[in-house]
Amino acid sequence: MTFNKSYPDDRSDNVEKLQEKIQNTLENISEAEASMAFSNEVEQQRILEKNQKREESIQSMRIEAKEEAAARKNGYK
């Protein structure tokens, strides 16, 4: 029988993790756009749709990063 050990909530590096995720997602968008030159119309449409979802994710991550930075500033109250 396995029990999950509970760990305290450590939010100390959440802003940095979110910034890294944003940067990685921006790089994925750039790489996907570059691959469009070698893709057919169907693949290009999929890339465009996926990049749109990536953009939406970036916006959400930016909001979350701002909230985390504010929480850090306020001592995570």
N, C-alpha and C positions, 0 to 999 in steps of 0.2 A: 504494500500500500504506500502510495507516494502523497506527500503533503506539500503544497506550495507554500514556501516561506514568504511572508509578507515583508517587503522592504519599504522604508520610509520614502515618501515622495521627494525625489531629488530633481528639482527644476533648475538647478544652478547653471546648466549648459544648454537649456532648451533654445535660447535665442541663437546660439552658435550652430546648433544642429539644424534649426530651421533655415538659417542663412546658407548652410551647406547644401541642404535639399533644394533650395531655390536655385543656387548656382548650378547644381547638377541638372536640374530640370531645364534651365536655360541652355545648357550645353546640349541636352537631348533635342531640344527644339532646333537648334542650329544644325546639328548633325542630320536630323530628319529632313530639314529644308535642303541641305546639300544633296541628300540622296534622291530628292525629287527629280533631279536632272537625269537620273538613270531609271526612272520608274514609269510605268504605263499610267494611263488615266485613272484606272481603278485604284492603284496603289497610291497615286498622288492624292486622290480624294480621301483615302484612309489616313494618310499622313496629315493632311489639313485638319481632319476631324480630331485626330489624336493630339495635334499641336494646340487645337482650340481647348481641349480638355486640360492640357498641360498649362495653358495660360490661366485658366480658371483656378487650377490648383495653386499656381504661383500667387494669385491674388489672395486666396484663402490663407496660404502660408505667410504672406506679408502681414495680413491682419493679425494672425496668431502671434507672429514675432513681435509686433508692436504691443500686443496685450501682454506678452511674456516680459518684454522689456519694462513696461509700466509696472507690472507686478514685482519684478526684481527691484525696481527703484523704490517701491513702497514696502519692501521687506516681505513679499509674498503673503500679505494679510488677506 
